[in-house]
Amino acid sequence: MISALATNMFAQAPQRSFWMPIEASKFAREMDFVFYFITWLSVFFFVLIVGIMIFFMVRYRRRSHIANVPCFTHNTPLELTWTIIPLIMVIAIFYVGMKGYVKLRQPPIGAYTVNVTGAKWQWSFSYPDNEGITDDFLYVPVDRPVRLVMKSDDVLHSMFIPVFRVKQDVVPGRYTDLWFEATEPGEYDVICAEYCGTGHSTMTTRVFVLSEEDFELKMAEIRLRFEKAPDQDLPWMAFTYLYSRCMSCHSLDGTDGIGPSWRGLWDRTKKGETVFTDGSTLSELTGAGKMFATPEDYLYRSILYPQEKIRENYPGSMPTFKGLLRERQIDAIVHLLKGLDDYVDANGTWIGPVPEPPAENTDGAKE
Amino acid sequence: MSAIDTQPQTPVVVDNYLNHTKGVLSWALTLDHKRIGVMYTISVLLSFFLGGMFALLVRTELIAPGEGFLTQDQYNQAFSLHGAIMVFLVIIPSVPAALGNFIMPIMLGAKDVAFPRLNLFSYYLWVFGAIFFVVAMFTGSLDTGWTFYTPYSIDTDSAMSGVIPALTGAFILGFSSIFTGMNFIVTIHRLRPPGMTWFRMPLFLWAIYATALIQVLATPVLGITLLLLIMERAFGIGIFNPALGGDPVLYQHFFWFYSHPAVYIMILPGMGIISELIAVHSHKHICGYKFIAFSSVAIAIFGFLVWGHHMFVSGQSPLLNAIFSAITFSVSIPSAVKMFNWLATLYKGSISLNTPMLYALSFMFIFAIGGLTGLHLGTLATDVHLHDTYFVVAHFHYVMMGSALIAMIGGLHHWWPKITGKMYNENLGRLGCILVFVGFNTTFLPQFVLGSQGMPRRYHDYSNFLPEQVELYATYHMWSSIGSYIMAVGFFLTAGYLIHSLFAGRRAPANPWGGRSLEWQCASPPPYDNFAVTPSVGDCYDFSVLEWDEKEQGYRINEEARRKQAYPGEVADRSGAEKLDGD
């Protein structure tokens, strides 16, 4: 089935072999060479050992109760032979394996960087060279080195892309990275390979290897996703695509974080009850000709200029999102905040309307 | 236990360790290494049954893609408990504590181990450890995998609450293992009878000795690590938890510093058994005795220096990875040396294809695959792809189950007549072995391909992948599950005829196989204090002095031939010969 599909899409698409999935990166070819080198050596030795064993089993099977044929009990040259030959063999294996690995650990300078966050139980990818847009799928350009810089929000995860033959644990409390240069356009599995709890086996997504033009189109599509979306979808989109960048400070269940929880925030804002570090309250500052024209204006400015007014009892460590979020994205967040109780329950699960069809359904390497 | 107590009377009632004293207390408070060995064997086999049931749950869940009959959490518990039970309760104590306890002192020519009370204490520590595992199973369960990786295991919100009982259990089991190791080291050093020089010891004893060294040196590290983990989970001391400034990768170093050597705790005694089985059932002197003996010690030493190969993609530095990879390959050499020497032992032997030998030959077949696929995983470039996939699962099952446990089962059949005084049905034995062998390979050979095709381990469901991958994985998973059922049938058959033999088995002769080491010179089952007369210590692999006794249906030592061999010619230097013979 795969072969038929692949031939339709790409001329001379690579095939899966008995042992290995498709080779879709430069490293995959090198790795497969090492793999087959070891495998055939192993097959040779296995056939040798088991062949001799079976031959002896048959040839020397017991025929009478006593048949202790005196025979050599040790033979030093023989012992040395079967010590030294395997030794040379494993040195050779170590060498080829090491050579491939050294390359794998040295991302070329200027590789296209994608930031990856692993959290129970999904991956999220953000593209710093493309306005920091984020998505649940990984899009990479073909024939161009890509470096994934990865962090974990909770426990250990492991980024595994079989067709690229790369894997790297994602460790909370540090950054890890890996790189690859994809060679075959297509859609492939991305897997979490380190056990991470209940939903471990659902922590999978896809990587789309795209031609340079398709990649740019895709990036633009994601960038403009908010512009194209109908208004009623904005809260869902903010929740799905943007909240992951807010969640480390702002909870949805009312618990205090580094910043105030989003739960109840709109209620307070609407009533103007918010108190700032300089002692002023929001109601004093809201109205025509004042600092904030409307309560919505306060939310808007808090995202763009968070240092202007800092809420009492909070460190005020929020960075500005000026230039990082587009107007319509800020708009989406404001809409989400205003209707939070209707959209998201206390567990952080979306309970509001979901756009039809889901925005990601038509994504693909090629249409 | 009572089954053995109430043996039907054999024609001649001989005093042996089974009927020497009677009653439950005479077993529960026994200081006899043989009875302790029997209690260990029964306990280990019961745990094996329990661990095997969890394995069948896992395999049945994976037989087809999609939601099976287990939920995600149930599946995670099943594989965690399968792993933890099999490693800590079954494989680690299976050969040293169970078979080793019974056989080692007799093989050595000693009346008991050096510290019989400590030996009994080890057994009860094992029981307490096992109880904690059962507690973990029933109070909140365990879903961390047997490796307890941080920070998942210390996250009280996500990991289930059986973590602390399970850790406590593993901690206690560690001490059981340490005490057994200490006991065996002292026994082998101090209780060798005159004439039993180091290089006359059967290779099983060398293997047990090397194992004991690892048990004593490595297990304390596990103890401390598990304690730290308990402290971290209970009090948040901040050593492994990144949120408190700890390092989760540090835990992996600590854990594998024990758990890699522990792999050799599992396989070395198995290799020791195979050396015995191959020589005895070929009636041929073992080839390259010293190479095999020293290769055990070499594996024990190198085994301490390779733990980092479990962590090639953990974020460990590339330099460390390179060093660990290089040292890892050095372990393969002593293993290869053993394999070739076993092969050379078969050469021109008189190979009996009975049950123990079939297990030994299965071991060689399976260990060849397990060892050779270790090369893929020790190699840096290929391990990056294969790590945490089914390739690894297949590899360590080939080594830990297909090799260590198969060797244990083979050893159990080899020494069954000695332990119970009964012969089992040989034909059923062979059939059981063939079923286990076929089932095992059907289960785990497909998993190599699954893994190299990218199927990750510890996945409850594999329907989220691309359709063509799901299709491929489903085929191999189905075969793997079918294999596990075949294997289960083999094991149930084995349990059946072994239990049957206790009641209806033919009385075992002292030496049914024609073994030359000391345990075959005492009666079956052995008398309470092992040897009625001081055994003669000779070359334990010289089978030329044995002769077949048709009446006994067993072998006996031809005293004349032995004397002739010990004192060649009348003019031989008597003092030199005396030294050689040693009695």
Contacts between the chains, C-beta under 8 A, distances in Angstrom:
chain1	res1	chain2	res2	distance
A	1	B	467	7.6
A	1	B	468	5.7
A	1	B	471	7.3
A	2	B	468	4.0
A	5	B	468	7.7
A	16	B	453	7.5
A	16	B	468	7.8
A	16	B	472	7.7
A	18	B	449	7.0
A	19	B	449	6.4
A	19	B	452	4.8
A	19	B	453	7.4
A	20	B	452	5.9
A	20	B	453	7.0
A	21	B	453	5.5
A	21	B	454	5.3
A	21	B	469	7.5
A	30	B	381	7.0
A	31	B	381	5.2
A	31	B	382	6.3
A	31	B	384	7.5
A	31	B	385	5.9
A	34	B	379	6.4
A	34	B	381	4.8
A	34	B	382	5.5
A	35	B	376	6.7
A	35	B	382	5.0
A	35	B	385	7.7
A	35	B	452	7.3
A	38	B	375	5.2
A	38	B	376	5.3
A	38	B	379	6.3
A	38	B	382	6.6
A	39	B	376	7.3
A	41	B	375	7.7
A	42	B	372	3.8
A	42	B	373	6.9
A	42	B	375	6.3
A	42	B	376	7.8
A	45	B	368	7.5
A	45	B	372	6.2
A	46	B	368	5.3
A	46	B	369	6.5
A	46	B	372	5.9
A	49	B	339	6.2
A	49	B	343	6.5
A	49	B	364	7.2
A	49	B	368	5.1
A	50	B	364	7.5
A	50	B	365	5.6
A	50	B	368	6.2
A	52	B	343	5.6
A	53	B	343	6.2
A	53	B	346	6.7
A	53	B	361	6.5
A	53	B	364	5.7
A	53	B	365	7.2
A	56	B	343	7.3
A	56	B	346	4.1
A	56	B	347	6.1
A	56	B	349	7.4
A	56	B	351	6.7
A	57	B	346	7.4
A	57	B	351	5.9
A	57	B	353	6.9
A	57	B	361	6.5
A	60	B	282	7.4
A	60	B	346	6.6
A	60	B	347	7.4
A	60	B	348	6.1
A	60	B	349	5.3
A	60	B	350	6.7
A	60	B	351	5.0
A	61	B	351	5.2
A	61	B	352	7.8
A	61	B	353	6.1
A	62	B	283	7.7
A	62	B	350	4.7
A	62	B	351	5.8
A	62	B	352	4.4
A	62	B	353	7.5
A	63	B	350	7.4
A	64	B	350	7.7
A	65	B	514	7.6
A	65	B	548	3.6
A	65	B	555	7.6
A	66	B	283	7.3
A	66	B	350	7.8
A	66	B	514	8.0
A	66	B	546	6.8
A	66	B	547	6.4
A	66	B	548	5.9
A	67	B	283	6.3
A	67	B	350	3.5
A	68	B	283	4.7
A	68	B	284	6.5
A	68	B	350	6.6
A	68	B	543	4.5
A	68	B	544	4.9
A	68	B	546	7.4
A	69	B	284	7.2
A	69	B	348	5.1
A	69	B	349	7.4
A	69	B	350	7.2
A	70	B	544	6.9
A	71	B	284	6.5
A	71	B	285	7.3
A	71	B	347	6.9
A	71	B	348	4.8
A	71	B	349	7.9
A	72	B	287	7.3
A	73	B	285	4.4
A	73	B	286	7.3
A	73	B	287	6.1
A	73	B	288	7.8
A	73	B	289	7.0
A	73	B	541	7.6
A	74	B	287	6.4
A	74	B	288	5.0
A	74	B	289	6.8
A	74	B	290	7.2
A	74	B	291	7.4
A	75	B	287	7.9
A	75	B	288	7.8
A	75	B	344	7.9
A	78	B	344	7.3
A	79	B	288	5.5
A	79	B	291	5.3
A	79	B	337	7.2
A	79	B	341	7.7
A	82	B	336	6.8
A	82	B	337	6.6
A	82	B	340	4.2
A	83	B	291	7.9
A	83	B	333	6.2
A	83	B	336	7.6
A	83	B	337	5.7
A	86	B	332	6.8
A	86	B	333	5.7
A	86	B	336	4.4
A	87	B	333	5.7
A	90	B	329	4.0
A	90	B	330	7.9
A	90	B	332	5.7
A	90	B	333	7.2
A	90	B	375	7.1
A	91	B	329	7.4
A	93	B	329	7.0
A	93	B	375	5.8
A	93	B	378	7.9
A	93	B	379	5.6
A	94	B	325	6.2
A	94	B	326	5.7
A	94	B	329	5.3
A	94	B	378	7.8
A	94	B	379	6.9
A	96	B	379	7.5
A	96	B	381	7.3
A	97	B	325	6.8
A	97	B	378	7.9
A	97	B	379	3.3
A	97	B	380	4.7
A	97	B	381	4.6
A	97	B	382	6.3
A	97	B	383	7.9
A	98	B	322	5.9
A	98	B	325	6.9
A	98	B	380	5.8
A	98	B	381	7.7
A	99	B	381	7.6
A	100	B	380	7.2
A	100	B	381	3.3
A	101	B	318	7.2
A	101	B	321	7.2
A	101	B	322	7.6
A	101	B	380	3.5
A	101	B	381	4.8
A	101	B	384	7.0
A	102	B	318	7.3
A	104	B	381	6.9
A	104	B	384	6.5
A	105	B	318	4.6
A	120	B	158	7.2
A	154	B	151	7.6
A	154	B	155	7.4
A	154	B	158	7.9
A	155	B	151	5.3
A	155	B	152	4.2
A	155	B	155	6.4
A	155	B	158	7.3
A	156	B	149	6.0
A	156	B	150	7.9
A	156	B	151	7.2
A	156	B	152	6.6
A	156	B	248	6.3
A	158	B	313	6.7
A	158	B	388	6.2
A	160	B	388	7.2
A	160	B	389	8.0
A	160	B	454	7.5
A	160	B	456	6.4
A	162	B	385	7.1
A	162	B	453	7.2
A	162	B	454	3.0
A	163	B	454	7.7
A	165	B	384	6.8
A	165	B	385	4.3
A	166	B	384	6.5
A	166	B	385	7.6
A	167	B	313	5.1
A	167	B	384	5.3
A	167	B	385	6.5
A	167	B	387	5.8
A	167	B	388	7.2
A	168	B	313	5.4
A	168	B	315	7.5
A	169	B	313	5.4
A	169	B	314	4.9
A	169	B	315	5.5
A	171	B	242	7.6
A	171	B	248	6.2
A	171	B	249	6.3
A	171	B	314	7.4
A	171	B	315	5.0
A	172	B	151	6.1
A	172	B	242	4.4
A	172	B	243	7.5
A	172	B	248	6.6
A	173	B	242	2.9
A	173	B	243	7.6
A	173	B	246	7.9
A	173	B	247	7.1
A	173	B	248	7.1
A	174	B	242	7.7
A	174	B	315	6.5
A	176	B	315	4.9
A	187	B	466	6.9
A	188	B	466	7.1
A	189	B	454	6.7
A	189	B	465	4.9
A	189	B	466	5.6
A	189	B	469	6.2
A	191	B	454	7.0
A	191	B	456	5.2
A	191	B	465	7.7
A	192	B	456	7.4
A	193	B	387	7.2
A	193	B	388	4.1
A	193	B	389	7.0
A	193	B	456	4.5
A	193	B	457	7.8
A	194	B	149	7.6
A	194	B	388	6.2
A	195	B	76	7.9
A	195	B	144	7.9
A	195	B	145	5.4
A	195	B	149	7.1
A	195	B	152	7.2
A	195	B	457	7.9
A	195	B	458	4.5
A	196	B	152	6.4
A	197	B	76	7.5
A	197	B	143	7.2
A	197	B	152	6.0
A	197	B	158	4.9
A	197	B	159	7.1
A	198	B	72	5.0
A	198	B	73	5.6
A	198	B	76	6.7
A	198	B	143	7.6
A	198	B	158	7.3
A	199	B	72	6.4
A	200	B	72	7.8
A	200	B	76	7.5
A	200	B	458	6.3
A	200	B	459	6.9
A	200	B	460	7.3
A	201	B	72	6.9
A	201	B	458	7.8
A	201	B	459	4.0
A	201	B	460	4.3
A	201	B	461	4.9
A	201	B	462	7.2
A	201	B	464	7.1
A	202	B	72	8.0
A	202	B	461	7.6
A	202	B	464	6.2
A	204	B	464	4.5
A	204	B	465	6.5
A	206	B	466	7.7
